Amino acid sequence: MRKNRSARVFGGMMLLSWLTIPFIGRQHIKRYLSSTMFISFLIMVESYIAEKKKW
């Protein structure tokens, strides 16, 4: 039951963050898109390594 509640909270936080995108503006999205993609790539690599090493 606790895991289900945590998943709902996490899903709600993700949904809330995505709903703020229209308020940001196109110029700011273009400005920060490259850094966002770079950080996302680094987190994916770290997650892959962490899974292999069972961190």
LINFEN-V266749 format. One record per residue. N is the residue number from 1. SS is DSSP state (H for helix, E for strand, - for the rest). Layout:
((N SS) (N SS))
This chain:
((1 -) (2 H) (3 H) (4 H) (5 H) (6 H) (7 H) (8 H) (9 H) (10 H) (11 H) (12 H) (13 H) (14 H) (15 H) (16 H) (17 H) (18 H) (19 H) (20 -) (21 H) (22 H) (23 H) (24 H) (25 -) (26 H) (27 H) (28 H) (29 H) (30 H) (31 H) (32 H) (33 H) (34 H) (35 H) (36 H) (37 H) (38 H) (39 H) (40 H) (41 H) (42 H) (43 H) (44 H) (45 H) (46 H) (47 H) (48 H) (49 H) (50 H) (51 H) (52 H) (53 H) (54 -) (55 -))
